[in-house]
Amino acid sequence: MKGFVFHGPGQSAWEEVPDPAVKEPTDAIVRVDAVTICGTDLHILKGDVPEVRPGTVLGHEAVGEIMEVGGDVRTVRPGDRVLVSCISPCGRCRYCREAAYGQCRGGGGWILGHLVDGTQAEYVRVPYADLSVHALPGAVESNDAVLLADIFPTAYEVGVLNGRVRPGDTVAVVGAGPIGLAAIATARLFAPERIVAVDLAASRLEAARRLGADAVADARETPEQLIADLTDGLGADVVIEAVGVPESFEQCTRMVRPGGHVANVGVHGKPATLHLEDLWIKNVTITTGLVDTHSTPTLLRMAAAGRLPTAQLVTHTFPLDHMEEAYDVFARAADTGALKVVLGEQPHDEVAVRAT
């Protein structure tokens, strides 16, 4: 088969790789019907995630069909249409028993496209299939469902739930990429008074308005002042960091009110300064985290009921074998307007672009 292989920082290719096979009785083999690219994949290509070894097939999000299962798999069978989660829980360790699947110590956690071959291929071996794949309702299209493999649970759990968004809050989301937009959409479920989106790109700020932001601000134009003006100088109740660079994290800590929450979602490749000389007295809670995906069944039900705006985030679709082109479009989002790119459509001559 073919897959998208990481060969070291700045080096990757869509190329022939060995077909996956069942190695453990808890494995499933999935034929990939839809797959997407994550900002974390771009961090890997830059060398920000050194645990990823050259030769690894990237990707940790997919929708597909079960082709084969190991002898211990009980929840799915060949022919089932499934969502492949970005987290693969062993189900037995201390963290999995607490539904903290992202911290799994039993050989699972975030392993696809990280420690083992991932989903950006024609087929993928999924470890711990009983907890790592979810049967899909027929009402959810593949291009929409694939967004529930990572970005929606990440935004919801690590941003909105960790940030403890409550009715009447002022919520600032710094970074209006796919994760930030999903955070805006899921924060709205808690009826905050206002949501403010901060980004550098005008196209992403416009997307944030469509997804429910009440106000937007250019990150270069002191958005802290806008937050202060909207809150009578108090600051935001919750600030969600969805970029992953030192400047944005430090900006978030300047926006939050005393007693508020900063929920860091971004993947950081460089150190950020924690200004405790200013924060020590403010009773601020700062949370970090890798998604656990415990919310995926809930989000799937909401998607089936039409309560999540998944389709609005998909801007480009490609055939699966156009992986390198898709990466280029996604990596140049400021120029291309890309939010989420989805691959897996039947091959065709032209790239299909979904209107936004």
Secondary structure, DSSP 8 states (H G I E B T S, - for coil): -EEEEEEETTEEEEEE-------STT-EEEEEEEEE--HHHHHHHHT--TTS-TTEE----EEEEEEEE-TT--S--TT-EEEE-S-B--SSSHHHHTT-GGG--SS-BS-BTTTB--SSBSEEEESSHHHHEEE--TTS-HHHHGGGTTHHHHIIIIIIITTT--TT-EEEEE--SHHHHHHHHHHGGG--SEEEEEES-HHHHHHHHHHT-SEEEETTS-HHHHHHHHTTTS-EEEEEE-S-SHHHHHHHHHHEEEEEEEEE-S--SS-----HHHHTTTT-EEE------TTHHHHHHHHHTT-S-GGGGEEEEEEGGGHHHHHHHHHTHHHH--SEEEEEE---SS-EE---
